[in-house]
Each structure stands twice: as C-alpha cells, then as structure tokens.
Amino acid sequence: IEYLQPIVFSTLEITLEKAPELWLCEACESCFTQNIIPKDKAERLYSEGESCARWVTADTFERSKSSEIVECLSGLFQMNKRVLDIGCNAGDLLDFAKSLGCVTSGVDLSSSSKAILESKGHHIFAKKEDVTGRCDVITAFDLIEHVYDVPEFLHSCARLLTDDGVLVILT
C-alpha cells in the first residue's frame, strides 16, 4: 500500500520501517492492514501525540453520533452507574454519561488528554491495566481496529465488568 506523504500517526509525522500490506480474511472476506507499527512504538506515539487536536470537534457527543447510538447509551447510562470509556480522547462520551448521573472514568494513552479529562471531573487512567474497581458499562469507540491482541483486550474488559456489566464496541 502506498500512503500519501507525510504519514501522520496521532499528529506525529512518522516513517514506516516496513511496507504496509493489505490482508484479506478468508473467513469473512474483509480487508485490513495489521500491526504496521510495533505495539511499543504505537503506544509511545499515542502518548506523545496531540490526539485532542486531531479528533475534537465543537459538537457534543449527542450531536456527533446517530440517534440510535445515543438512545442505546441513554438506556445504559443510568444514575450512579460506573462508566469506563477506553480510548476516551477528550471525554465527549464521558461528558454525556456524566450528564446522565454516571460516575465516569477513561483510559487514554495521550498525556494531552489527561488535563482535559481531569478538568471535566473524569477520572483518567493511562492504561486499562491501571483501572481500579469494576464497571457497569465499558465503551470502546473507534478503538478495536487499533488493538494488537483482540482476545486479550476482550478478556481484560470482561474482568473489569460487574457480573451484569455491558461492553459496547463501535467501529
């Protein structure tokens, strides 16, 4: 695959060491690229990049998502429910959950997101392994396609959920 130059990863310009390949899944016939950048480098780039500058819009979560998504989450985000958003960026989804009375936490590698999230009253973790306590709802929007080990990610989310907890993934 030839990418337009310069290649930007989480707002940082990079050079790829290996040529990216487009793969075809024989089971579902979807096409994808995988692990173009080693996990440790990707995590470093996410933590150093200014993801909020790239992905934040003036729209609220409710205005940027479809009515079906907002309606579904409104049913899950009830008073005092513990909500964890993995890959939360500047916390738009957490703002929505907090407005409905939820106790909100987020996971984001970006150090630039931390101050924004704390100023909004959300608890922030750098990695999901740092999360303490169990959650009623875990969300991961536009994230699963960036995960290097999907089964491990799903298992770690399951361990963080209460017995009747819900994991919501959108990609």
Disulfide bonds with the S-S distance in Angstrom:
none
